[in-house]
Amino acid sequence: MKKVNETYGNESISSLKGADRVRKRPSVIFGSDGLDGSKHSFFEILSNSIDEAREGYGKEITIIKHKDFSITIIDNGRGVPVDYNNSEKKYNWELVFCELYAGGKYKNNDGENYEYSLGLNGLGTCATQYSSEYMDVEVFRDGYKYSLHFEKGENIGGLIKEKFDYKKTGTIHKWKPDLDVFTDIDIPIEHFMDVLKRQSIVNSGLKFVLIDENTEITHEYIYENGIKDYLEEINNEKNFTDVLFFSKEGRGKDREDKSEYKVKVEIAFSFNNEVNLLEYYHNSSYLEYGGSPDKAVKQAFIYEIDKYIKRENKYTKNEKKISFIDIQDSLVLVTNSFSTVTSYENQTKKAITNKFIQEFMSSFIKSKLEIFFIENKDVADKIINQVLINKRSREKAEKTRLNLKKTLGGKLDVTNRVKKFVDCRTKETEKREIYVVEGDSALGACKLARDSEFQAIMPVRGKILNCLKADYDKIFKSEIIIDLLKVLGCGVEIKTKHNKDLETFNLDNLRWDKVIICTDADVDGFQIRTLILTMFQRLTPSLINNNKIFIAETPLFEITSGKKTHFAYSEKEKQDILSKLKGKYTIQRSKGLGENEPDMMWETTMCPTSRRLIEVEPENEEDTMNMFNILLGDNLSGRKEFIADNGEKYIEQIDIS
């Protein structure tokens, strides 16, 4: 018979009480027991100060990040009520700081204490206090200063009340998140900066002062006109439509059996081809995942823009309908909504689910867009033309990606061979090298000189396309480039508008440990080398960033003295060798790779112990692209200026023979 556990009985069921409800299960309240939980506990206290300011009590909030990871928040609100509460027969400080689901966010006789509340039903202050190593509270109101001290969720010393002549009412919270509760409490200053900037954006005219004790630097954030000023900042005068701002208030319910609640919506947007942005806020909380506002925006913009395109007959025959990504590519938009009833997905408040808010916002945005398009046809035409350009570019890029995946996919075998590619025998990737050489004659010479066990040869026939100037369509019609990409095996990195990648690239699929560019040591060879490097930078920059690309130096001169031959790779090296020779010698300008003897090719270019390889090192990507643009782009005057300023540095490398 199966043995029954006799210890599991009626007395086995227990519940967490007091501070343990948070301290032992912080992720239930804060969504995490790590750094994200610490961050959220900070925001719970901050949100209460913001609620006060938004009701018109105090226009400045100060936040101090202390060296020991403790935090202070100072506001000029009405001050948290902490004295005796006759209705509840308890002190308010016990309700606010020691009871979950108690606080000032519940309705009073007039309807609401706060018209639109960011704090959620009394959870935050108590939960943050419970999860702190300590918390000190000072309240200035009713002609008194009230002081409270808590340690690990327990009050020490009760409420201290003393007459006080203060200049302003308000509350000071100072606390330290507890390492017994959270695994990490070192909230980066960047997080404070990001949160406070966002809050200044959606609370117009409210000033936040952030003091960093570690650096002794003070940061200030204020947007007098809220999200409208923020959009002007983001656009940086590069928008092709003005910033439009609309707001509306209304009432409604999520279900027929639910109570009505109030909603206020602000929306600001413009169109811009250089930046795009979508941000949603509700009751001042940044909604990372959006929820109802995100759905409303997408639905409204797709509906109205698609309707306008159809009315203007801008779709081509059988063309598919636009998607939101085509609008988003050129859209800079922020919504700032408020409601007296809010349904968050969870306590972390990263998305809201209110059905009425979604319907209200969608209807509101549709009506404003419809009127704007009718009254501003020239601007509307600009918008839809750009949306259609985005759509067609996206579809073209996706088609290119799918074609590339088909073209570059699969193994190199009899059915998928590459012309004149000469493979090596080993299948061990960490040993395999591929020489990308200049033309068929170089292919023959390298083939005779190589070690066929681990060295493969891929000839480049003629001058490769300048990938910096060409668009993707033209690049991928080049047989040389497609063949080289097939041999590499790793795919390509296609950068499209706003850095959204449609790519086939996978470094793990690279078939080679080293990719070695090997060209003649003359002007034509250097140009071909540069064009190949440009191709790698444009199509497979990760090969450069992961140190897979090398250049094989080939000698300029053969100097024979007696039975010994010396190789010089520059004019300076030639002079150094000549200065050390005694007796007669002969100097021969090195031939092209195709004319070299196999022994000489092996010794100078292919033998791992005697060759000279230059590793193409990753540089700052922006600087690298600037240099490629100077050397190979369309800015001719910039190129001439660069040569004039820097030509003397390379005088010794000039081939003047």
N, C-alpha and C positions, 0 to 999 in steps of 0.2 A: 504493500500500500504506500501511496505517496504521503510523505511526512508533512503535516501542516505546521506552518510557522505560528506557534502559540503566542508570540510576542505582538502580533498584529491584531489589535483589538480596538474597542471603542476609545480607549485612552491614547491610541497611537496618533490620532489626528490632532495637529496643532497649527497655529497661525502665527505669522510674524506680527509683532506689535511695535508701536512707537517708531523710533528711528530705524529699526531693523527692516521695516517695510521698504525703505529706500537703500539703506547701507548694504544690505545683503542681495538686493536685486536692482542695482542702479540702471541696468539696461531697460527695465520695464518702463521707467519714467523718462530716462534720458536717451534711450535708443542705443546706448553703448556703455561699457564699463571702462573704455579707453579714453583717449584724448578727445574724441568726438563728444563723449559724455560730459567731460569737463567744460568743453566749449558751450555745450547746450545749457549747462547750469549757469554759466555767466549770462547767457542771453535771457534766461528767465528773470533775473534781477533787473537787467537792463530794460526789458520790455515793460516792467511796471513803471519805471521812470519815464519811459516814452509815452505810455498811456496818460500819465499825469500831464505831461507837456502838451500832448495833443488836445487835451481838454482845456488848455489855456493857462495851466499852472506851471510857470517856469519855462524859459526859452533857452536854457543852457544845461547840459549834463556833462559832468567831468568823470573821466575814467582813468584810474591809475593802475598800471601794471608794476607791481613791486618786484624787487630782486628775488624775494623768497617764493615767488609764484602766487602770492596772495593778490587779491584784487579789491580795489575800492571804487564804488560808484556813488557820486554825489549829485543829488538833484535839488531843484527849487520848487518841488511840488507842494502839495498841501500837508505832507507828512503822513506816514502810515499811522492810522488810528491804533493805538496800543493800550489805551486805558480801559477801564471796566465797561463791559457791555451788558446793560440790564436785560436786554432781550434774550441774550444767550446765557446769562448768568455765569459769565466767564470774562476774563480779561481778553481783549482783542489780540494782544500779542501771542496768547496761547493759540487762538484761532488761526492767526496769520502764519506763525512760525512753527507751530507744533501739530497742526491738524491738516491732513490732506483734504482737498475738496472743501476748503473754507477760504473766505476772502472777500474782497470788495468788488469782484466781477459778477456777483449775483445781483439780481434785480432788487431795487428798493421800491418804495411805494409809488414813485414817479415813473417807474419803468426800468431805467438802467442807471447805475452809478457812472458807467462809461458808455458813451454812445457807440464807439467802435473800439473793442478791447483787443490788444495783442496778447496780453497775459491770459492764460487759460484756466478759469475756474479755480483759482487758489492752489493749484498743484505746485507751481514753480518755486515760490518763495520758501515754502515749507520743505520741499524736496531738496532745494539747494542748501538750506540750513542743515537738514539731516545728513547730507553727504559731505559736510565740511569738517575739516580738522578743528576749526573754530569759526565763529561769526560774531562780529561786534556790530551793533546797530545803534545809531543815534538819530532821534526824531525831534524835530523842532516844530511845535504846533501848540496852539491854545495857551501861549505864554509860558510854556514849559520846555525843558530839554528832558527827553526820555532816553534812558540807556539800557541796553540788554547785552548779555554775553552768553554765548553758547559754546559748548565743547563736545564734539562728536555726537551732535544731535540732542544734547541735554542742556537745559538752562542752568546757569550757575549764578546765584545771587538774586534772582527775581528781577522785577522792574524797579529801576531807580528813577525817581521823578523829582525834578528840582526846578524852581523858578528860574527863568533865563531870558535875558534881553537880547534876542536874536534880530538880525536885520531882515532875514527872509525865512519863511517856513521851508521845510524840506526834510529829506532823509539821507543818511549816510550809511551805506552797507560796506563793511570790510570783512572779507572772508578768505579762507584758503581751502581750495578743494583738497579732499583727504586722500592720501595715497593708500589708505586702507580700503577705500571705496573704488577709486579709479586707478588704473595701471599707469597713467601718465597725466600729469597736471601742468606741464610746461607749455602753456598755450602760446604759440608764436605771436610776436607783435604784429606780424602781417595779418593774422586772423582778426585781431582787434581793429586794425586799420580797414580791412575789407568790410567788416560788419558795420562799423560806424559810418563809413562812406555811404554804404547802401541805405542806412537809416536816415542819413541827412538828405539823401535823394528823395525819399518818399515822405519825409516830414518837412515840408518847405518852411524855411525860416528858423528851424531848430538847430542850434549850434552844439556840436560835440567837441569836447576838448580831451585829447588822449595824451597822457603823460607816461613816458617810458623811463622808469628809474634806471634801467641798465645803461641807456645811452644819454640820459638827461635831455632827450629831444621831446618837444611838445608838438603834436599834430592837431590841426583844427579842420573841421568839416562843416560846411554850411552851404545849402543851395536855396537861395531866396525864393526862386520860382519852381522848386522841386524838380519833377521829372522833365519839364520843358528845358530848364537850364542844363540838366544832365545830358539830354540828347544833343543840344547845341555843342556841348563839350566833346561828346563822342564823334559827332560828324566832322568837327574841325574844319568847317567850311567846305567840305568835299561832297556834301549831299546835293543831288540834282533836283530835289523838291524841298520846299520849306518844311520846317517842323510844324506838324499839325497837332493841336491839343484840343481834346474834347472831354467834357465831364457831364455826369448825369446821376441823379438819385432816384430811387424807386423803392417799392415795397412788393413783396411776394412771398411765396411759400414753396418748399421743396415737394410737398405732397398735400393733397387736399385735407388730410387729417392732421396736418401740422400747423403751427401758429405762423402768422405773418412776421416777417422781419424786414429791417431796413438795409438797403444796399446803396453804396456810393462807388462810382467808377470814374477813374481818370485814365485817359490813354493819350500817349504822345508817340508820334511816329513820323518817319521820313524815309526817303529812298536814297541809297548811297551805293556806288559801285566799288568802293574801296574797303568799307567795313560793313559788317552786319551784326545785329544784336537782337536777342529776344530775352527780356527779363520780366518776371511777374512778381508782384508783391501783393500781400493781402494783410490788412490790419498791421502794416509795416513789416511783416515777416516776409523775407525773401523766399519765394517758392521755387526751390531748385528743380522740382519736377513738374511744377505748374498745376496740373489737374484741370479744374473747371475753366480758369482763364485761358489756359493754353488751347484747350479744345474750342473755346469760343472764338479766339483769334483766328485759328486755322480755318474753322468753318466759315466765318464771315468773310475773310479775305479771299479764300478760294471761290466762294459763291459770287461775290460782287465782281471780282476781276474776270472770272470766267464768263460771267453774264455780259460784261462790257466787251470782251474779246469777240464773243459770238455776235453781239449787236453790230460791231464794226467789221465783221467778216474777216478777222485777222488770222483765223486758223486756216491752214492749207487743207486741201482735200484729204479726208481720212486721217487728219492729224489728231493725236490723242489729246485729251484735256490736260490742262496744267495741273501740277501738284504743288503742295505748299512749299516744298524745297526750292522751287523755281522763284517763288515770291521771296522766301527767306534769304536767298542769295543776295538780295539788294535791299533788305528791309532792316531798319533800325527802329525798334519798338520797345516801349515799356508800358506796362499797365500797373495801376496802383488802385486796388479795390479795397473796400471796407464793408463790413456787415456786422449787424448786431447778433447774428447767429452764424456760427462758422463750424462746418464739419471738416476737421483735418483728418488725413489718412491715419495719422498717429500723433503722439505728443511731440515728435520732432518737427512737425509743422512744415514739411517740405512740399506738400500738395494739399489742395482742398477739393472736396467732392460735392459741394452744393449744386444741385440741379438747377435751382432758380438763378443762381449767380451766372451759371453758364448760359442759360437761355436769355437772361437780361443783357449780358455783355454782348452776346452774339447778335441779338436784335438791334442793340444800340449801335454797334460798329457797322453793321450792314446799312442802317439808315444814314449814318454819317458818310460812309463811303459812296453810297448811291447819289446823295445830294452833291458831294464834292465832285464826283466824276461828271455830273451833268453841268455844274457851274464852272468847271475848270477843265475843258476838253483838251487843251494843249498839254497840260500837266498829266492828265489821264492817259493821253496817247504816249507820252514819254514813259510812263510807268508800265503800261501793257507791252510796249515795244521791248523794254528791257526784260520784262518777265518772259516774253517769248524767246528772246536771245538766250536767257539763262536756261530755259527749257530745252531748246534745240542744242545748246552746247552740252548740257547734261546728257541728253540722249546720244549725241555724237560720241561723247567720252565713254559712255557705257558700251556703245557698239564697238568702239576701239578696244576697250578692255576685253570684251568677249572674243573679238577676233584675235587679239594677242594671246589670250589664254589658249585658244584653239591652235594658233600658229606655233606658239612657243612650248606648248605642252607636249608631253610624251618623251620617250627616250630616243636618243640618237641611234638609229639602227638602219637596216637596209631600206626600210620604207620611209625613213625620215632623215636621210643623210644630208650632209652639207657639202657642197662642192669644194674639192681640194683640201678639205680639213684632214689633217693627219693626226690620228689619236696616238696615245701611248698605251703600254700594256697594263700597267698597274691600275687596280680599281680603288686603291686606298687614297681617298681624297687628300689626306694630309701630306701626301708625297707628290701629288700631281701638279705639274706646271704647264701652262700654255703660253707659247710665244705668239704674240700678234705681230706679224711681220709685214713688210712693205712689198707687195707684189709677188708674182710667180717665181721670179729668179731668186729672190731671197728665200722663198719656200724651198727651192731645190737645195740651196747651200745649207740652210739650217737643218733640213732633213738629213743630209749626209753627216752633219757635225754633231747632232744631238745625241743624247742618251735616250734611246727609244723606250726604255723601261718606264721613265717618269716624265718625259718631255714631249709635249704635243705642239703642233704648228698649225696656226690659222692665218692664211694670207689675206691681206686687205687689198682688193683689186681696185687700183686707181685711188683718187682722192675721196675720202669719206665726206659725207654731207656735213655741213656746218649745222649741228643740232641746236645751236643757240638761236639762230635766226629762223629755222624752219618750224612749222607747226607739226603736231603729232601725225596728222594724216600723211604729210610728205615724208616724215622720218620713217614711218612704218611701211612706206612703199619702197624703201631702199633695200634691195636684196642683200647688200653687204652688211647693213646693220642688223637685219633680221637673222642672217646666218650667224653673225657673231653672237647675238643674244641667244640663239639656239644652243650654240656650243657652250656658252657660259652656264646656261641651265637655270639661272636664278630668277628670271622674269625681269620686269621693269617697275619703276616707281613713277607713276604718272601724277603730276601735280596739277590739279584743276583749280577752278576759281575758289577763293577763300580757303585754300589749303585742304580741301576735302579730297582725299586720295581715292582714286579708282586704280588699284594697282594689282599686279600679279606677283610682286616681288616676294621672295622668301630666301633669305641668306643661307638657310640650311640646304637648299637645293643647288647651291653653287658647286660645280664639279671640280673645282681647282683650289689648291692652296695658294698659288701665286698666279696672277695674270700679268704677263711681262710684255710691255710694248717695246718692240725692237725695230728701229728704222735707221736709214742711212744717216751718217753724220754730216749732212749738208742741209741747205736751206729747205729743199723739198721734204727731206726726211723730218726735219724739225716741225714743218707745217703739218705733215700727216700726224706726227706724234701729238701735236696740240689739238688737232681735230678729234683724234681718238679720245684724248683726255676730256675734251668738251662733251663728247658723247657719254662718257661714264658719269660726268658731273650732272648732266641733264637727265639721264635715264636710270642710272644705278649709283647714286651718290653714296649709298651705304657700303659699296665695295671700297670706296676711298676712305670712308669713315671707319671701316673695319680693317684697314691696312692690308688690302688684298691686291692693290695695283702697284706695279713696279715698272721702272724704265731701265732697260739694258743699255748701258753706255757702250758705244762702239768707237774704236780708236780713229783719230784723224790721220795719224802718221805711222808708217813703219820705218824704223831707223835700223839699218843693218851695219854692224861693225864686226868684221871678221866672220866668225860662225854664229854670232849671237844677234838676235833681233829684239829690238825694244819697241814698245808701243806707247805712243803719246796720245792722250785724249783731249789735249788742248794745245794752243800755241805756247803757253807758258811751260807746260810739261815738256814740250819739244826742246825748248831752250835749256831747261834744266838738265835734260839727258845729254844734249850736245856739250854742255859745259863740263861734263864729267868724262866724256870719251877722249881717248888718245889714239892717234893714228887715223887712218882713212875710214870713212863711213859713207853710206848712201842713204838718202831720204826719199821715201816714196809716199806720195799722198795716198791714203787708203782708198781702195776702190769701193764701189757699192757692195752691199751685202751679197748680192748675187754673184760677184766675181771673186769672193774670198775663198781661199783654200779651206777645206773642212778642219784641218788641224788648227789653223789660225782662228777660225770661227769658234771652235770648242774652247780654246785657251782664253780668248778675249771676251767672249760674249755668253757662253753657255755652261762652262764648267763651274759648278757651285763654289769651288775653292779659289778660283782665279778671276772670275768675272766681276764686273762692277755693276751692282744693282742700286738704283736710286729708289727708295721707298717713297711713294706719293703719300705724304702725310696729310691728314685732315686738318684743315684750317677753319677759322670762323667762317660759317657758311655764307654770311652776308659779304664778308671781304672777298671770299673766293669768287662769288658770282659777280661782284663789282669788277674784279680783275678780268674775268672772262668777257664781261661786257666791254671793257676797255679794249681788249685785244681782238675780239671777234664780233662785237656788236655793231650797231648802226651809227654810233657816235664817233664820226670821223674826226671832228675837231678835238674831242677828248683823247683820241688815240694819238694824234699828232702832238698834243700837249704832253702826254705821258712820255712819248719817245724823246721829245726835246728835253724834258726834265730828268729822265733816267737813263738815256742811251749811253752815257759815258761809263755807267757801272758795268756794262756788258761789252765794252770795246775789245777786250782781250778774247772774247768768244767769237768775234766776227770772222767769218771765212772769207778772206780777201785774196786767196790764191787763184 
